[in-house]
Amino acid sequence: MAYSDADANSLIIVGAGGCGMMAALVAAAKGVSVLLLEKTDKPGGSTAFSSRGIRASGSRFQGALGIDDSPEQYARDIFGRNSNESDVPLTKRLTEVSGAVADFLADVACIDFSVGEFVFGHSARRAHSWKEDKTITDFMYEAVEREPNIQVRFSTSVLGFQQADDGTVTGVVTDSGVIPAAKVILASGGFGASQELLSQYIPEVAGVHFPGHHGSTGDGIRMGLSAGAALENMASFQPYPAHIGPGMRSVSPEVIMAGGIMVDPRGNRFVDETRYPGGLSNGILQLPDQQAYEILDQRLYELLQHYLEEFLTEGLLHQAPTPGELAGKLGVDARGLEETVEEYNGSVGAGPDRFGRIPPEPFKAPYYGIRVKAALYHTQGGLKVNTDGQVLRADGSIIPNLYAGGGVATGVSGAGMEGYLPGNGQLASLGLGMLAAEHAVASLLA
Ligand SMILES: Cc1cc2nc3c(=O)[nH]c(=O)nc-3n(C[C@H](O)[C@H](O)[C@H](O)COP(=O)(O)OP(=O)(O)OC[C@H]3O[C@@H](n4cnc5c(N)ncnc54)[C@H](O)[C@@H]3O)c2cc1C
């Protein structure tokens, strides 16, 4: 059914990233007509830049492998990482729905998930990925195009809401006029591309390299505030410690998790590198130019050669027979790096080192190193929402007919940069997209 402005069951979704397309697909599958408005000329948003996998607990893919996991265990992992700083009911609800998100995407967006071995800070195998060279939003947009209940309008910016005197949202104001709606889901992403909002809420990353989507200008945060919404955890963000800026390239976390180390310009380690990404990024953000040097050895190179080889070929990854010679190539203090490698090797088998890390194996020649920078990947705070994605005012009351999810809403990464558990971004984006759409549809069809 094509969207009609006069349709009493109409749902408008703002933003065609992961959250917006998830919400659109869920609502459309239940027979509701959806108008999806996207200010740029393409779908995807920052979700298209995410790693090619989502975390889920309780999916049929985990079940088929007999993986021992539960939403409660997933929630404990999130709380463990964010020091219990995220909203408890919201965090639990998102982990409960995560399996259904994966199953729904498999059915509707035809994603053939496999569950990987790399747990990366999680206590169970939850990384659901796919083989095709496609982003998750490629799959989702193909599903959107197949769905007759969804109409998409690109190059359409939503500027605000039409509201009744009691605050009830009755439509959206766009750059081409007002469009009435029975329900509105705000899925307009975070504010990593807005220096103004970064300076206001997360000044330590204003000016830090942001390789995310240019549409992440915080429009929805501003619109939500004008509509009377409360904000939560605005200083929360997802950092990345091993970006090869400029552009979109990065060194995989597997290098660090398998034994790689990070040093400063003096050749010294400065943190337990496995506190990834938050603790390590925090350390790098204190360094001059937010720049550090990732060091590995032949064992790690061979383990991840399929992925590191191109960096070596391009001259980004340097190789040398000794730490001192490697330091010369990287522009790092030679004596410092020699001592660091010696100390690291000496601490293998001796329990936690002075940073609290348990080094897995001693480094063996030849040595490799690459210059990396800390980057801001995504903001994780935003409009306060309940477990159905309904937007809340400071007094806890609901702004009728208004929902939010993903980067524009509060996430599950706590208050700062160290609370981000890998996968939290997409969990909040896809999970709240599903929850908001289900609630909006249920109340439309009631
Ligand atoms: C490089 C990178 C790597 C990442 N890796 C991971 C990862 O591995 N795992 C993970 O969980 N998360 C990751 N993230 C974070 C994750 O991508 C985000 O948390 C999540 O995708 C946000 O989804 P969203 O739908 O809210 O926003 P987006 O996907 O950004 O979509 C928002 C859309 O809204 C549009 N929009 C904005 N304003 C308006 C307006 N006024 N009117 C109409 N449309 C508007 C935007 O143009 C955009 O298309 C990564 C982010 C980046 C940048």
PDBQT file of the ligand as one rigid body, heavy atoms in Angstrom, charges set to zero:
ROOT
HETATM    1  C1  LIG A 501      33.414   3.806  10.924  1.00  0.00    +0.000 C 
HETATM    2  C2  LIG A 501      32.350   3.306  11.856  1.00  0.00    +0.000 A 
HETATM    3  C3  LIG A 501      32.404   2.006  12.324  1.00  0.00    +0.000 A 
HETATM    4  C4  LIG A 501      31.424   1.547  13.197  1.00  0.00    +0.000 A 
HETATM    5  N1  LIG A 501      31.496   0.256  13.616  1.00  0.00    +0.000 NA
HETATM    6  C5  LIG A 501      30.515  -0.235  14.385  1.00  0.00    +0.000 A 
HETATM    7  C6  LIG A 501      30.504  -1.603  14.747  1.00  0.00    +0.000 A 
HETATM    8  O1  LIG A 501      31.383  -2.360  14.346  1.00  0.00    +0.000 OA
HETATM    9  N2  LIG A 501      29.492  -2.052  15.538  1.00  0.00    +0.000 N 
HETATM   10  C7  LIG A 501      28.490  -1.231  15.967  1.00  0.00    +0.000 A 
HETATM   11  O2  LIG A 501      27.601  -1.689  16.667  1.00  0.00    +0.000 OA
HETATM   12  N3  LIG A 501      28.469   0.076  15.631  1.00  0.00    +0.000 NA
HETATM   13  C8  LIG A 501      29.440   0.580  14.848  1.00  0.00    +0.000 A 
HETATM   14  N4  LIG A 501      29.406   1.891  14.482  1.00  0.00    +0.000 N 
HETATM   15  C9  LIG A 501      28.322   2.737  15.010  1.00  0.00    +0.000 C 
HETATM   16  C10 LIG A 501      27.025   2.463  14.274  1.00  0.00    +0.000 C 
HETATM   17  O3  LIG A 501      27.251   2.618  12.899  1.00  0.00    +0.000 OA
HETATM   18  C11 LIG A 501      25.956   3.433  14.736  1.00  0.00    +0.000 C 
HETATM   19  O4  LIG A 501      25.832   3.403  16.130  1.00  0.00    +0.000 OA
HETATM   20  C12 LIG A 501      24.604   3.085  14.134  1.00  0.00    +0.000 C 
HETATM   21  O5  LIG A 501      24.762   2.582  12.851  1.00  0.00    +0.000 OA
HETATM   22  C13 LIG A 501      23.696   4.275  14.077  1.00  0.00    +0.000 C 
HETATM   23  O6  LIG A 501      22.564   3.935  13.305  1.00  0.00    +0.000 OA
HETATM   24  P1  LIG A 501      21.436   5.003  13.016  1.00  0.00    +0.000 P 
HETATM   25  O7  LIG A 501      20.441   4.344  12.142  1.00  0.00    +0.000 OA
HETATM   26  O8  LIG A 501      20.979   5.605  14.271  1.00  0.00    +0.000 OA
HETATM   27  O9  LIG A 501      22.165   6.178  12.230  1.00  0.00    +0.000 OA
HETATM   28  P2  LIG A 501      22.686   6.247  10.738  1.00  0.00    +0.000 P 
HETATM   29  O10 LIG A 501      22.982   4.905  10.199  1.00  0.00    +0.000 OA
HETATM   30  O11 LIG A 501      23.767   7.254  10.712  1.00  0.00    +0.000 OA
HETATM   31  O12 LIG A 501      21.430   6.791   9.917  1.00  0.00    +0.000 OA
HETATM   32  C14 LIG A 501      20.907   8.074  10.136  1.00  0.00    +0.000 C 
HETATM   33  C15 LIG A 501      20.360   8.601   8.817  1.00  0.00    +0.000 C 
HETATM   34  O13 LIG A 501      19.541   9.743   9.090  1.00  0.00    +0.000 OA
HETATM   35  C16 LIG A 501      19.779  10.723   8.094  1.00  0.00    +0.000 C 
HETATM   36  N5  LIG A 501      19.377  12.030   8.618  1.00  0.00    +0.000 N 
HETATM   37  C17 LIG A 501      20.024  12.789   9.530  1.00  0.00    +0.000 A 
HETATM   38  N6  LIG A 501      19.346  13.919   9.770  1.00  0.00    +0.000 NA
HETATM   39  C18 LIG A 501      18.236  13.889   8.989  1.00  0.00    +0.000 A 
HETATM   40  C19 LIG A 501      17.158  14.787   8.783  1.00  0.00    +0.000 A 
HETATM   41  N7  LIG A 501      17.090  15.958   9.420  1.00  0.00    +0.000 N 
HETATM   42  N8  LIG A 501      16.188  14.449   7.898  1.00  0.00    +0.000 NA
HETATM   43  C20 LIG A 501      16.244  13.265   7.219  1.00  0.00    +0.000 A 
HETATM   44  N9  LIG A 501      17.267  12.385   7.371  1.00  0.00    +0.000 NA
HETATM   45  C21 LIG A 501      18.242  12.686   8.258  1.00  0.00    +0.000 A 
HETATM   46  C22 LIG A 501      21.267  10.595   7.834  1.00  0.00    +0.000 C 
HETATM   47  O14 LIG A 501      21.624  11.177   6.609  1.00  0.00    +0.000 OA
HETATM   48  C23 LIG A 501      21.456   9.076   7.873  1.00  0.00    +0.000 C 
HETATM   49  O15 LIG A 501      21.274   8.495   6.607  1.00  0.00    +0.000 OA
HETATM   50  C24 LIG A 501      30.371   2.397  13.610  1.00  0.00    +0.000 A 
HETATM   51  C25 LIG A 501      30.304   3.703  13.125  1.00  0.00    +0.000 A 
HETATM   52  C26 LIG A 501      31.277   4.155  12.251  1.00  0.00    +0.000 A 
HETATM   53  C27 LIG A 501      31.168   5.555  11.720  1.00  0.00    +0.000 C 
ENDROOT
TORSDOF 0
